[in-house]
Amino acid sequence: MKSVETRKAELEARKAQLTERMGQIASEFETHESKDWEEMATEREGDEVLEDLGQAARTELRMIEAALERIEEGEYGYCTVCGEQIAEERLDVVPATPFCRNHASGH
């Protein structure tokens, strides 16, 4: 069983990774200079993928920040719906989850 301090360190490390990734995505958008229509179309397809990756990173960052707040409040590891303890195995897979297995499907 991992300690809350270990979970917090893992969440903060993941947060740093995501923040770096978002910076890389932002810089990739700034490097587009193509004037050729074909190249612009290819870049646009790549931009759509980058936008999706950026949105996924933002969503995960929000979840991590909320989990870090729950740690500070002493509520981490407990379902925000029913208050039951979240299974250790679930936290291993989704460390920022605010829901137990029973309530995860509804959200």
N, C-alpha and C positions, 0 to 999 in steps of 0.2 A: 504494500500500500504506500503510495507516494504522499509525502507531506504537502501541506498547503504551500510551504515555502518553495518546494520543488516545482509544484504546479505553477506558482507565480513566476518563477524564473523561466520556465518553459514558455509561458504565455508572453512574457516580455521579450524573449528571444524571437518568437514568431512575429510579434508586433514589429520588431526591428527589421526582420526579413521582408515583411509586407510593405513597410514604409520605404525600404530601399527599392523594392520592385516597382512601387508606384512612381518613384522618382525616375527609374529607368524608362517606364512607359511614357511619362511626361516628356522626357528628353527625346524619345523616339518620335513623338509627334512633331517636335520642333525641327527635326532633321529633313523633313520632306521638302525637296526642291525640284521635283520633276516637272518638266514642261510638256513632255510627250503624253498624249492621251492614254496610250496603252500603259505606260508606267504609272500614270495617275490612277487608272482603274485598279491596277495591282496594289498600289499603295492604299487605296480606299478599302480594298478587301482586308489588307493587313490592319488598317486602322480599326475596322469593325472587330477584329479579333482582339486587338489591344484594348478597345473600349470594354469588351466583355471581361477581359482579365482584370482591368482596372476596377470595374464594378464589383467583381467577385472579391477583390482585395479590400475594397472599401467596406463591403458587407462583413467580411471576416474581421476587419479591424474594429468595427463597431461592436461585434460580439466579444472580442478580446477585451476591449475597454470596459464593457459592461461586466465581464467576468472579473477583471481586476478591481472594479468597484465593489463587487460582491465579496471579494477577498478582504478588502479593507473594512467592510462592514461586518465581516464574520459570517456571511451568508453563502459563501461559495460551497458548492457541492450539494446544495439543497434545491429542490425543484421550486421554481418561483410560483407555480400554480398550487401545488398541494403541500409543499413544505417537507416532503419526504426526502431522505438522502438519495442522491443520484448514485447509481452503481459505479464502482471503481472502474469496471470494464468500459462503461460508457464514457467516463471522463478520460480514459486512455485514448479512446477513438476521437472524441469531440470534446477537448478540454474546456472549451468556452461555452458549452451548452448550459442553458438555464433550466432545462427540462429533464425530468426523469423519462424513462422509456415509455411509460403510459401516456404522458402528455406531449411527447415530442411529435407524434403523428398529427395532432391537431393544430400544430403551429408550423 
